[in-house]
């Protein structure tokens, strides 16, 4: 398939007080093809949302792109002027935000907000035509049309999230970044939202970069998975490969900590608590302080990429010395 999004050796740091900085994303590379989905999974603070914000050009002011490229349809978004990037947003790439209530204007009717987004990016579209498109989106999302005239506070959490998805789809983008789109929703609503996203992806051939700390959600909705720890991708591959034969100790720990409804009698295993600060580990494996399989070499050997298949790679300090890129 044609590559839609290609991230090459992306490193992002945040400036903190006293002239210091901390690295949030460290040398990340990944590809996403048209019509496919890639899930980024990992703990809070692992750098997932920073990558999504970088693709959208929405990093905070104290963020600095240290190195790398973000190619969208072959164009480097990091070297695109602000006006061109503004035109790309919503029209070609859009975002489903984590906090739906914060993403909507509390004093503007929800339907008007989506109509406005369409008309800003498609000035040739008249108000009646834009409203008709929003009505179609609401029907697709299962939102009653009378809700068009309501304000965000009149929506339930699940309905607000559906409205945000409708807004993300309003201008028929090629790529959607879904940043924790089901956080704070109950499991029934979460399941409904995920099924809606999957159905729309199939119907519209959307590419989705799905960001979540919930490994079960990623398993349900994504073709490919990138496991992130302390700013780095430590394992990447197809969902079948990563979940059936996890190679990195952190991936196995995430799966082991997940609660299931099976009757195998195995209780979930907590991951050893330790700081997730990238500055603490200059050499060796960053997961070594928490790894149950740690060896002496793990603290002093730089992690290498180990190829398990053409599509499955793991980063482990015990891998062969030959270094390859994922």
NORVENGI-V723492 format. One record per run of one state. SS is the DSSP state (H for helix, E for strand, L for the rest). FROM is the first residue (numbers start at 1). TO is the last residue. Records with the same first field share a line. If there is no record, write none. Layout:
# NORVENGI-V723492
SS: FROM-TO ; FROM-TO
This chain:
# NORVENGI-V723492
L: 1-2 ; 16-16 ; 20-20 ; 34-36 ; 42-47 ; 57-62 ; 73-74 ; 80-81 ; 90-92 ; 97-99 ; 104-109 ; 122-126 ; 142-144 ; 150-151 ; 155-156 ; 170-174 ; 180-186 ; 205-206 ; 213-214 ; 222-223 ; 230-231 ; 245-248 ; 257-277 ; 281-287 ; 291-295 ; 300-303 ; 308-312 ; 317-326
E: 3-15 ; 21-33 ; 37-41 ; 63-72 ; 75-76 ; 89-89 ; 93-96 ; 175-179 ; 207-212 ; 224-229 ; 232-238 ; 304-307 ; 313-316
H: 17-19 ; 48-56 ; 77-79 ; 82-88 ; 100-103 ; 110-121 ; 127-141 ; 145-149 ; 152-154 ; 157-169 ; 187-204 ; 215-221 ; 239-244 ; 249-256 ; 278-280 ; 288-290 ; 296-299
